[in-house]
Amino acid sequence: MKPSRLRILPLAALCATALLGACTTTPPASTGATLAAGQQATVDGTIVSVDTTPWTYDGSAIIKIASENGQVDVHLPARWNLCKAPPPDDVQSLKAGDRVQATGTVTEDGALVVCESADHGLRKTP
C-alpha cells in the first residue's frame, strides 16, 4: 500500500462508523415500567386466567394479568397464615375480564408474589 492510502483508511472507517450510527433507529418508548426482580411493584390490568389448582398441593394459585408490562403472573400462596399480606377477597369469584390491581414482590422470572408485606394484595378495581 502507498503511504497516502494508510492515512485515508482510518478516516474512512471513522466516517463509516459515524454514518452507521446516524442510521440507527430509536426503539419505541416503553409503555410501562420494567419489572425488576426483588423489587416491589404494583400492576393494574385485566385477568386473562385464574388457576387455583396448585393450592391442592401447597403451590401458589396463578392469576394471569394482561397489563401495560405485558402478561404478568400473580402468585397467591396456598398458606396465607405464613404471609404478612391479607388474603384476597373470594379468589374463586375472580374470572377472565375482571379488572384488578396486584401489589407484590417481583420474582426472577417476572412474576409477582403477593405475600411478603402487609401492603401486598390482589384487589378488584372498577
DSSP file (Angstrom, degrees, kcal/mol; ACC not computed):
  #  RESIDUE AA STRUCTURE BP1 BP2  ACC     N-H-->O    O-->H-N    N-H-->O    O-->H-N    TCO  KAPPA ALPHA  PHI   PSI    X-CA   Y-CA   Z-CA
    1    1 A M              0   0    0      0, 0.0     0, 0.0     0, 0.0     0, 0.0   0.000 360.0 360.0 360.0 149.1    0.0    0.0    0.0
    2    2 A K    >>  -     0   0    0      1,-0.1     4,-1.2     4,-0.0     3,-0.8  -0.566 360.0-117.4 -80.9 149.9    1.0    3.5   -0.6
    3    3 A P  H 3> S+     0   0    0      0, 0.0     4,-1.1     0, 0.0     3,-0.1   0.831 113.1  59.2 -57.2 -33.7    1.6    5.7    2.4
    4    4 A S  H 3> S+     0   0    0      1,-0.2     4,-1.0     2,-0.2     3,-0.2   0.855 102.4  53.5 -66.1 -33.5   -1.3    8.1    1.4
    5    5 A R  H <> S+     0   0    0     -3,-0.8     4,-2.0     1,-0.2    -1,-0.2   0.852 101.2  60.0 -68.7 -34.3   -3.8    5.2    1.4
    6    6 A L  H  < S+     0   0    0     -4,-1.2    -1,-0.2     1,-0.2    -2,-0.2   0.845 105.2  48.7 -63.0 -33.8   -2.8    4.3    5.0
    7    7 A R  H  X S+     0   0    0     -4,-1.1     4,-0.8    -3,-0.2    -1,-0.2   0.800 111.0  50.6 -75.5 -28.8   -3.9    7.8    6.2
    8    8 A I  H  X S+     0   0    0     -4,-1.0     4,-2.7    -3,-0.2     5,-0.2   0.839  97.7  66.7 -79.7 -34.0   -7.2    7.6    4.4
    9    9 A L  H  X S+     0   0    0     -4,-2.0     4,-2.5     1,-0.2     5,-0.2   0.915 101.1  46.4 -58.9 -47.9   -8.3    4.2    5.7
   10   10 A P  H  > S+     0   0    0      0, 0.0     4,-2.2     0, 0.0    -1,-0.2   0.904 114.0  49.9 -61.9 -37.0   -8.7    5.3    9.4
   11   11 A L  H  X S+     0   0    0     -4,-0.8     4,-2.3     2,-0.2    -2,-0.2   0.905 110.9  49.2 -65.9 -40.5  -10.6    8.4    8.2
   12   12 A A  H  X S+     0   0    0     -4,-2.7     4,-2.5     2,-0.2    -1,-0.2   0.894 110.8  50.2 -65.2 -40.4  -12.9    6.2    6.0
   13   13 A A  H  X S+     0   0    0     -4,-2.5     4,-2.3    -5,-0.2    -2,-0.2   0.903 110.3  50.2 -64.6 -40.5  -13.5    3.8    8.9
   14   14 A L  H  X S+     0   0    0     -4,-2.2     4,-2.2    -5,-0.2    -2,-0.2   0.914 111.9  47.4 -63.3 -43.7  -14.4    6.8   11.1
   15   15 A C  H  X S+     0   0    0     -4,-2.3     4,-2.6     2,-0.2    -2,-0.2   0.903 111.1  51.3 -64.4 -42.2  -16.8    8.2    8.5
   16   16 A A  H  X S+     0   0    0     -4,-2.5     4,-2.5     1,-0.2    -2,-0.2   0.910 110.1  49.5 -63.1 -42.0  -18.4    4.7    8.0
   17   17 A T  H  X S+     0   0    0     -4,-2.3     4,-2.3     2,-0.2    -1,-0.2   0.915 111.3  49.0 -63.2 -42.9  -18.9    4.4   11.8
   18   18 A A  H  X S+     0   0    0     -4,-2.2     4,-1.8     2,-0.2    -2,-0.2   0.906 111.9  49.0 -63.6 -41.5  -20.5    7.8   12.0
   19   19 A L  H  X S+     0   0    0     -4,-2.6     4,-1.1     2,-0.2    -2,-0.2   0.911 111.1  49.1 -65.5 -42.0  -22.8    7.1    9.1
   20   20 A L  H  X S+     0   0    0     -4,-2.5     4,-0.6     1,-0.2     3,-0.4   0.895 110.3  51.8 -64.2 -39.4  -23.9    3.7   10.6
   21   21 A G  H >< S+     0   0    0     -4,-2.3     3,-0.7     1,-0.2    -1,-0.2   0.867 107.9  51.9 -63.9 -36.4  -24.6    5.4   13.9
   22   22 A A  H 3< S+     0   0    0     -4,-1.8    -1,-0.2     1,-0.2    -2,-0.2   0.736 105.9  56.5 -72.1 -22.1  -26.7    8.0   12.2
   23   23 A C  H 3< S+     0   0    0     -4,-1.1    -1,-0.2    -3,-0.4    -2,-0.2   0.587  81.9 106.4 -87.3 -10.4  -28.8    5.3   10.5
   24   24 A T    <<  -     0   0    0     -3,-0.7     2,-0.3    -4,-0.6    -3,-0.0  -0.356  65.2-133.1 -69.8 150.5  -29.8    3.5   13.7
   25   25 A T        -     0   0    0     -2,-0.0    -1,-0.1     1,-0.0    -2,-0.1  -0.749  14.4-117.5-103.4 152.4  -33.4    3.9   14.8
   26   26 A T        -     0   0    0     -2,-0.3     3,-0.1     1,-0.1    -1,-0.0  -0.742  33.3-119.5 -86.2 130.4  -34.5    4.7   18.2
   27   27 A P        -     0   0    0      0, 0.0     3,-0.1     0, 0.0    -1,-0.1  -0.328  38.8 -91.4 -67.0 153.8  -36.7    2.0   19.8
   28   28 A P        -     0   0    0      0, 0.0     3,-0.1     0, 0.0     2,-0.0  -0.290  50.0 -94.3 -63.8 150.3  -40.2    3.0   20.7
   29   29 A A        -     0   0    0      1,-0.1     2,-0.1    -3,-0.1    -3,-0.0  -0.347  45.7-102.8 -64.2 144.7  -40.7    4.2   24.2
   30   30 A S        -     0   0    0      1,-0.1    -1,-0.1    -3,-0.1    39,-0.1  -0.408  18.5-142.9 -68.1 143.3  -41.8    1.5   26.7
   31   31 A T  S    S+     0   0    0     37,-0.2     2,-0.3    -2,-0.1    -1,-0.1   0.608  79.9  13.4 -83.6 -10.8  -45.5    1.6   27.6
   32   32 A G  S    S-     0   0    0     36,-0.1     2,-0.1    37,-0.1    -1,-0.1  -0.970  90.5 -78.8-155.6 169.3  -44.8    0.6   31.2
   33   33 A A        -     0   0    0     -2,-0.3     2,-0.3     1,-0.1    -2,-0.1  -0.404  50.8-108.6 -71.3 148.2  -42.1    0.3   33.8
   34   34 A T        -     0   0    0     -2,-0.1     2,-0.7     1,-0.1    -1,-0.1  -0.595  27.4-125.4 -77.0 136.5  -39.9   -2.7   33.7
   35   35 A L        -     0   0    0     -2,-0.3     2,-0.5    34,-0.1     6,-0.1  -0.758  27.9-159.1 -85.0 118.3  -40.5   -5.2   36.5
   36   36 A A    >   -     0   0    0     -2,-0.7     3,-2.0     4,-0.1    70,-0.3  -0.855  24.0-105.1-104.9 131.3  -37.1   -5.8   38.2
   37   37 A A  T 3  S+     0   0    0     -2,-0.5    70,-0.2     1,-0.3    71,-0.1  -0.204 103.0  18.1 -53.8 135.4  -36.6   -8.9   40.3
   38   38 A G  T 3  S+     0   0    0     68,-3.3    -1,-0.3     1,-0.3     2,-0.2   0.215 100.6 111.4  89.0 -14.3  -36.6   -8.3   44.1
   39   39 A Q  S <  S-     0   0    0     -3,-2.0    67,-2.8    68,-0.1     2,-0.3  -0.510  71.9-110.4 -91.6 161.2  -38.4   -5.0   43.9
   40   40 A Q  E     +A  105   0A   0     65,-0.2     2,-0.3    -2,-0.2    65,-0.2  -0.694  43.6 175.8 -85.8 141.3  -41.9   -4.2   45.0
   41   41 A A  E     -A  104   0A   0     63,-2.5    63,-2.3    -2,-0.3     2,-0.4  -0.989  26.8-148.0-147.2 154.2  -44.4   -3.4   42.2
   42   42 A T  E     -A  103   0A   0     -2,-0.3     2,-0.4    61,-0.2    61,-0.2  -0.995  18.1-169.1-123.2 130.7  -48.0   -2.7   41.5
   43   43 A V  E     -A  102   0A   0     59,-2.9    59,-2.7    -2,-0.4     2,-0.4  -0.978   6.0-163.2-124.6 129.2  -49.6   -3.9   38.3
   44   44 A D  E     +A  101   0A   0     -2,-0.4    24,-0.6    57,-0.2     2,-0.3  -0.900  36.8 108.2-106.4 139.2  -53.0   -2.9   37.0
   45   45 A G  E     -AB 100  67A   0     55,-2.3    55,-2.7    -2,-0.4     2,-0.4  -0.977  61.6 -68.5-179.4-165.9  -54.7   -5.0   34.4
   46   46 A T  E     -AB  99  66A   0     20,-2.1    20,-3.0    -2,-0.3    53,-0.2  -0.925  47.7-111.1-115.2 134.0  -57.3   -7.4   33.2
   47   47 A I  E     + B   0  65A   0     51,-2.9    50,-2.7    -2,-0.4    18,-0.3  -0.435  29.5 179.8 -66.5 131.6  -57.4  -11.0   34.3
   48   48 A V  E     -     0   0A   0     16,-3.7     2,-0.3     1,-0.4    48,-0.2   0.798  68.1 -12.3 -95.3 -43.6  -56.6  -13.5   31.5
   49   49 A S  E     - B   0  64A   0     15,-1.1    15,-2.2    46,-0.1     2,-0.4  -0.991  52.6-144.7-157.2 158.6  -57.0  -16.7   33.5
   50   50 A V  E     - B   0  63A   0     -2,-0.3     2,-0.5    13,-0.2    13,-0.2  -0.996  14.7-179.2-128.9 125.3  -57.2  -18.0   37.1
   51   51 A D  E     + B   0  62A   0     11,-2.0    11,-2.4    -2,-0.4     4,-0.0  -0.902  14.6 161.2-128.7 103.3  -55.7  -21.3   38.1
   52   52 A T    >   +     0   0    0     -2,-0.5     3,-1.8     9,-0.2     4,-0.4   0.408  50.3 102.1 -98.2   0.7  -56.2  -22.3   41.8
   53   53 A T  G >  S+     0   0    0      1,-0.3     3,-2.1     2,-0.2     4,-0.3   0.860  70.8  64.5 -53.3 -40.9  -55.3  -26.0   41.1
   54   54 A P  G > >S+     0   0    0      0, 0.0     5,-3.2     0, 0.0     3,-1.4   0.744  87.0  72.5 -59.5 -20.2  -51.8  -25.6   42.6
   55   55 A W  G X 5S+     0   0    0     -3,-1.8     3,-1.5     1,-0.3    -2,-0.2   0.797  83.4  69.5 -61.9 -26.4  -53.4  -24.8   46.0
   56   56 A T  G < 5S+     0   0    0     -3,-2.1    -1,-0.3    -4,-0.4    -3,-0.1   0.715 109.6  33.1 -67.0 -18.8  -54.4  -28.5   46.2
   57   57 A Y  G < 5S-     0   0    0     -3,-1.4    -1,-0.3    -4,-0.3    -2,-0.2  -0.112 125.6 -92.4-127.4  36.7  -50.7  -29.4   46.7
   58   58 A D  T < 5S+     0   0    0     -3,-1.5    20,-0.3     1,-0.2    -3,-0.2   0.692  86.2 130.0  63.4  21.9  -49.5  -26.3   48.6
   59   59 A G      < -     0   0    0     -5,-3.2     2,-0.4    -6,-0.1    19,-0.4  -0.264  64.1 -88.3 -89.7-174.5  -48.5  -24.5   45.5
   60   60 A S        -     0   0    0     17,-0.2     2,-0.1    18,-0.1    -1,-0.1  -0.827  32.6-123.3 -99.8 133.9  -49.4  -20.9   44.5
   61   61 A A  E     - C   0  76A   0     15,-2.5    15,-2.6    -2,-0.4     2,-0.5  -0.451  29.2-139.4 -64.5 148.0  -52.5  -20.1   42.6
   62   62 A I  E     -BC  51  75A   0    -11,-2.4   -11,-2.0    13,-0.2     2,-0.6  -0.958  17.9-172.1-122.2 119.4  -51.6  -18.2   39.4
   63   63 A I  E     -BC  50  74A   0     11,-2.7    11,-2.7    -2,-0.5     2,-0.5  -0.942  16.1-149.1-107.1 114.5  -53.7  -15.3   38.2
   64   64 A K  E     -BC  49  73A   0    -15,-2.2   -16,-3.7    -2,-0.6   -15,-1.1  -0.747  16.2-168.6 -88.2 127.0  -52.5  -14.2   34.7
   65   65 A I  E     -BC  47  72A   0      7,-2.8     7,-2.9    -2,-0.5     2,-0.7  -0.960  19.2-142.8-120.6 130.5  -53.0  -10.4   34.2
   66   66 A A  E     +BC  46  71A   0    -20,-3.0   -20,-2.1    -2,-0.4     2,-0.2  -0.829  42.2 155.9 -87.0 119.4  -52.7   -8.5   30.9
   67   67 A S  E >   -BC  45  70A   0      3,-2.0     3,-1.8    -2,-0.7   -22,-0.2  -0.743  62.3 -88.5-134.7-179.8  -51.1   -5.2   31.8
   68   68 A E  T 3  S+     0   0    0    -24,-0.6   -37,-0.2     1,-0.3     3,-0.1   0.677 127.0  59.1 -67.1 -15.3  -49.0   -2.4   30.2
   69   69 A N  T 3  S-     0   0    0      1,-0.5    -1,-0.3   -38,-0.1     2,-0.2   0.319 121.1-107.9 -89.3   6.6  -46.0   -4.5   31.2
   70   70 A G  E <  S-C   67   0A   0     -3,-1.8    -3,-2.0     2,-0.1    -1,-0.5  -0.625  72.6 -15.9  93.7-162.3  -47.3   -7.4   29.1
   71   71 A Q  E     -C   66   0A   0     -2,-0.2     2,-0.4    -5,-0.2    -5,-0.2  -0.641  67.9-168.5 -80.0 131.1  -48.7  -10.5   30.7
   72   72 A V  E     -C   65   0A   0     -7,-2.9    -7,-2.8    -2,-0.4     2,-0.5  -0.979  15.0-141.2-122.7 129.6  -47.8  -10.8   34.4
   73   73 A D  E     -C   64   0A   0     -2,-0.4    39,-2.8    -9,-0.2     2,-0.6  -0.798  14.8-157.1 -88.4 125.5  -48.3  -14.0   36.5
   74   74 A V  E     -Cd  63 112A   0    -11,-2.7   -11,-2.7    -2,-0.5     2,-0.5  -0.916   7.6-150.1-104.9 122.6  -49.5  -13.1   40.0
   75   75 A H  E     -Cd  62 113A   0     37,-3.2    39,-2.3    -2,-0.6   -13,-0.2  -0.818   9.7-168.4 -98.5 126.5  -48.8  -15.9   42.5
   76   76 A L  E     -C   61   0A   0    -15,-2.6   -15,-2.5    -2,-0.5    39,-0.1  -0.940  24.6-131.1-112.9 107.6  -51.1  -16.3   45.5
   77   77 A P        -     0   0    0      0, 0.0   -17,-0.2     0, 0.0     3,-0.2  -0.162   5.1-133.5 -59.9 151.0  -49.5  -18.7   48.1
   78   78 A A  S    S+     0   0    0    -19,-0.4     2,-1.1   -20,-0.3     3,-0.2   0.817  97.0  61.4 -72.0 -32.1  -51.6  -21.6   49.5
   79   79 A R    >   +     0   0    0    -21,-0.2     3,-1.7     1,-0.2    -1,-0.2  -0.684  56.7 168.3-103.1  82.8  -50.6  -20.8   53.1
   80   80 A W  G >  S+     0   0    0     -2,-1.1     3,-1.7     1,-0.3    -1,-0.2   0.754  71.7  72.8 -65.1 -23.5  -51.8  -17.3   53.8
   81   81 A N  G 3  S+     0   0    0      1,-0.3    -1,-0.3    -3,-0.2    -2,-0.1   0.701  96.7  51.5 -65.4 -16.2  -51.1  -17.9   57.5
   82   82 A L  G <  S+     0   0    0     -3,-1.7    -1,-0.3     3,-0.0     2,-0.3   0.443  99.1  86.0 -95.1  -2.3  -47.4  -17.6   56.6
   83   83 A C    <   -     0   0    0     -3,-1.7    33,-0.2    -4,-0.2    32,-0.1  -0.682  66.1-149.1-100.6 152.2  -47.9  -14.3   54.7
   84   84 A K  S    S+     0   0    0     31,-2.1    32,-0.2    -2,-0.3    -1,-0.1   0.694  79.9  86.3 -84.3 -22.9  -47.9  -10.8   56.0
   85   85 A A  S    S-     0   0    0     30,-1.7    33,-0.2     1,-0.1    -2,-0.2  -0.481  88.0-111.7 -77.2 146.7  -50.4   -9.8   53.3
   86   86 A P        -     0   0    0      0, 0.0    -1,-0.1     0, 0.0    -2,-0.1  -0.505  41.2 -99.4 -72.5 148.3  -54.1  -10.3   53.9
   87   87 A P        -     0   0    0      0, 0.0     3,-0.1     0, 0.0    28,-0.0  -0.385  44.2-102.1 -66.2 146.6  -55.7  -13.0   51.7
   88   88 A P        -     0   0    0      0, 0.0     3,-0.5     0, 0.0     2,-0.3  -0.343  42.7 -96.1 -67.3 151.2  -57.5  -11.6   48.7
   89   89 A D  S    S-     0   0    0     33,-0.4     4,-0.1     1,-0.2    35,-0.1  -0.527  89.2 -25.6 -69.2 127.9  -61.3  -11.5   48.9
   90   90 A D    >   -     0   0    0     -2,-0.3     3,-1.6     1,-0.1     4,-0.4   0.814  62.6-172.9  36.1  70.4  -63.0  -14.5   47.3
   91   91 A V  G >  S+     0   0    0     -3,-0.5     3,-1.7     1,-0.3    -1,-0.1   0.837  80.7  67.3 -57.6 -34.0  -60.4  -15.7   44.8
   92   92 A Q  G 3  S+     0   0    0      1,-0.3    -1,-0.3   -40,-0.0    -2,-0.1   0.741  95.1  56.7 -62.2 -22.1  -63.0  -18.2   43.5
   93   93 A S  G <  S+     0   0    0     -3,-1.6    -1,-0.3    -4,-0.1    -2,-0.2   0.610  82.7 106.5 -85.4 -10.8  -65.1  -15.3   42.2
   94   94 A L    <   +     0   0    0     -3,-1.7     2,-0.3    -4,-0.4   -44,-0.1  -0.436  47.8 169.9 -68.8 140.6  -62.3  -13.9   40.0
   95   95 A K    >   -     0   0    0     -2,-0.1     3,-2.1   -46,-0.1   -48,-0.3  -0.963  41.7 -71.4-147.5 163.4  -62.7  -14.6   36.3
   96   96 A A  T 3  S+     0   0    0     -2,-0.3   -48,-0.2     1,-0.2     3,-0.1  -0.296 117.2  31.8 -55.4 135.4  -61.2  -13.6   33.0
   97   97 A G  T 3  S+     0   0    0    -50,-2.7    -1,-0.2     1,-0.4     2,-0.1   0.119  84.3 129.8 100.7 -19.7  -62.1  -10.0   32.1
   98   98 A D    <   -     0   0    0     -3,-2.1   -51,-2.9   -52,-0.1     2,-0.4  -0.445  58.5-127.5 -67.1 139.9  -62.1   -8.7   35.7
   99   99 A R  E     +A   46   0A   0     26,-0.4    26,-2.7   -53,-0.2     2,-0.3  -0.771  40.1 169.1 -87.0 131.6  -60.0   -5.6   36.3
  100  100 A V  E     -AE  45 124A   0    -55,-2.7   -55,-2.3    -2,-0.4     2,-0.4  -0.912  32.1-143.2-139.5 165.1  -57.6   -6.0   39.1
  101  101 A Q  E     -AE  44 123A   0     22,-2.6    22,-2.6    -2,-0.3     2,-0.4  -0.999  19.3-168.0-129.0 129.7  -54.6   -4.4   40.8
  102  102 A A  E     -AE  43 122A   0    -59,-2.7   -59,-2.9    -2,-0.4     2,-0.4  -0.965   4.8-171.7-121.0 134.7  -51.8   -6.6   42.3
  103  103 A T  E     +AE  42 121A   0     18,-2.8    18,-1.9    -2,-0.4     2,-0.3  -0.993  33.1 106.6-125.0 129.7  -49.1   -5.4   44.6
  104  104 A G  E     -A   41   0A   0    -63,-2.3   -63,-2.5    -2,-0.4     2,-0.4  -0.929  65.7 -55.1-172.0-165.7  -46.2   -7.7   45.5
  105  105 A T  E     -AF  40 113A   0      8,-2.3     8,-2.8    -2,-0.3     2,-0.3  -0.828  48.9-125.1 -99.2 132.8  -42.5   -8.7   45.1
  106  106 A V  E     - F   0 112A   0    -67,-2.8   -68,-3.3    -2,-0.4     6,-0.2  -0.603  25.0-147.5 -79.5 133.0  -41.2   -9.3   41.6
  107  107 A T    >   -     0   0    0      4,-2.5     3,-1.8    -2,-0.3   -68,-0.1  -0.391  31.6 -95.6 -91.9 173.9  -39.5  -12.7   41.1
  108  108 A E  T 3  S+     0   0    0      1,-0.3   -71,-0.2     2,-0.1    -1,-0.1   0.821 125.3  51.5 -58.6 -33.1  -36.6  -13.6   38.8
  109  109 A D  T 3  S-     0   0    0      1,-0.0    -1,-0.3     2,-0.0    -3,-0.0   0.284 123.6-101.6 -92.3  12.6  -39.0  -14.7   36.0
  110  110 A G  S <  S+     0   0    0     -3,-1.8   -37,-0.2     1,-0.3    -2,-0.1   0.540  78.3 133.8  86.0   6.2  -41.0  -11.5   36.2
  111  111 A A        -     0   0    0    -39,-0.1    -4,-2.5   -37,-0.0     2,-0.5  -0.352  52.8-125.9 -82.0 170.7  -43.9  -12.9   38.2
  112  112 A L  E     -dF  74 106A   0    -39,-2.8   -37,-3.2    -6,-0.2     2,-0.6  -0.981  15.0-156.1-122.6 122.6  -45.4  -11.0   41.2
  113  113 A V  E     -dF  75 105A   0     -8,-2.8    -8,-2.3    -2,-0.5     2,-1.0  -0.884   3.9-155.8-102.9 122.8  -45.8  -12.8   44.5
  114  114 A V        +     0   0    0    -39,-2.3   -10,-0.1    -2,-0.6     8,-0.1  -0.805  68.9  68.4 -98.6  96.1  -48.4  -11.4   46.8
  115  115 A C        +     0   0    0     -2,-1.0   -31,-2.1   -39,-0.1   -30,-1.7   0.332  64.5  83.5-169.6 -40.9  -47.4  -12.3   50.4
  116  116 A E  S    S+     0   0    0     -3,-0.4     2,-0.3   -32,-0.2    -2,-0.1   0.668  91.6  35.9 -67.4 -25.7  -44.2  -10.6   51.8
  117  117 A S  S >  S-     0   0    0      1,-0.1     3,-1.8   -33,-0.0   -12,-0.0  -0.926  76.1-119.2-134.3 152.8  -45.6   -7.3   53.1
  118  118 A A  T 3  S+     0   0    0     -2,-0.3    -1,-0.1     1,-0.3    -2,-0.0   0.739 114.2  56.4 -63.1 -22.3  -48.8   -6.1   54.7
  119  119 A D  T 3  S+     0   0    0    -34,-0.1    -1,-0.3     2,-0.0     2,-0.1   0.437  85.2 104.4 -91.5   2.7  -49.4   -3.8   51.8
  120  120 A H    <   +     0   0    0     -3,-1.8     2,-0.3    -5,-0.1   -16,-0.2  -0.458  46.6 126.6 -74.6 154.4  -49.3   -6.6   49.2
  121  121 A G  E     -E  103   0A   0    -18,-1.9   -18,-2.8    -2,-0.1     2,-0.4  -0.938  54.2-115.8 171.7 170.1  -52.6   -7.7   47.8
  122  122 A L  E     +E  102   0A   0     -2,-0.3   -33,-0.4   -20,-0.2     2,-0.4  -0.992  39.0 174.4-127.7 120.1  -54.8   -8.5   44.8
  123  123 A R  E     -E  101   0A   0    -22,-2.6   -22,-2.6    -2,-0.4     2,-0.2  -0.966  32.4-119.2-131.1 142.0  -57.9   -6.3   44.5
  124  124 A K  E     -E  100   0A   0     -2,-0.4   -24,-0.3   -24,-0.2   -26,-0.0  -0.547  33.3-159.5 -70.9 144.7  -60.7   -5.9   42.0
  125  125 A T              0   0    0    -26,-2.7   -26,-0.4    -2,-0.2    -1,-0.0  -0.906 360.0 360.0-124.6 155.9  -60.8   -2.4   40.5
  126  126 A P              0   0    0      0, 0.0   -26,-0.1     0, 0.0    -2,-0.0   0.504 360.0 360.0 -70.4 360.0  -63.7   -0.6   38.8
